[in-house]
């Protein structure tokens, strides 16, 4: 089961270039733009998609673990 967990972690790492901590990534906005509105909106939309992907992956992992080990992982 460590292999499955490792695959999920690798997938999450590849899907999301944003660190798990709440600190902003230094490479999130490499070039400052004068028209920051649309650029920021695109960044936020990308970040939300990455968060959703991470949430789906972990909920799937939780479901499989609870089926196999009768564990209940509550993601808050």
C-alpha positions in Angstrom: 0.0 0.0 0.0 3.0 2.3 0.3 3.4 2.1 -3.5 -0.2 3.3 -4.0 0.4 6.1 -1.5 3.6 7.0 -3.2 1.9 7.1 -6.6 -0.7 9.4 -5.2 1.9 11.7 -3.7 3.9 11.8 -7.0 0.7 12.5 -8.9 -0.3 15.3 -6.5 3.3 16.7 -6.8 3.1 16.7 -10.5 -0.4 18.1 -10.7 0.3 20.9 -8.3 3.3 23.2 -8.4 1.9 25.1 -5.5 3.3 24.1 -2.1 0.9 22.5 0.4 1.5 25.3 2.9 -0.4 28.5 2.7 2.6 30.5 1.7 2.5 31.9 -1.8 4.9 30.2 -4.2 7.8 32.5 -5.3 7.4 31.2 -8.9 3.6 31.8 -8.9 3.9 35.2 -10.6 7.4 35.5 -12.2 6.5 38.5 -14.4 4.5 41.3 -12.9 1.9 42.7 -15.3 0.2 46.0 -15.3 -3.1 44.3 -16.1 -3.1 42.1 -13.1 -6.9 41.3 -13.0 -7.2 38.6 -15.7 -3.8 37.2 -14.9 -4.7 36.8 -11.2 -8.0 35.3 -12.2 -6.3 32.7 -14.4 -3.9 31.8 -11.5 -6.8 31.4 -9.1 -8.7 29.2 -11.5 -5.7 27.0 -12.0 -5.1 26.8 -8.3 -8.7 25.8 -7.7 -8.5 23.1 -10.3 -5.3 21.8 -8.7 -7.0 21.8 -5.2 -10.0 19.9 -6.7 -7.7 17.3 -8.3 -5.9 16.9 -5.0 -9.2 16.5 -3.1 -10.5 13.9 -5.5 -7.3 11.9 -5.4 -7.3 11.9 -1.6 -11.0 11.1 -1.3 -10.4 8.1 -3.7 -7.4 7.0 -1.7 -9.5 7.3 1.5 -12.3 5.2 0.0 -9.9 2.5 -1.1 -8.2 2.4 2.3 -11.5 2.2 4.1 -12.6 -0.7 1.9 -9.4 -2.6 2.4 -8.6 -1.8 6.0 -11.9 -0.7 7.4 -10.3 2.7 8.2 -12.3 5.9 8.0 -10.2 8.9 7.0 -12.1 12.1 7.4 -10.7 15.0 5.3 -11.5 18.3 6.9 
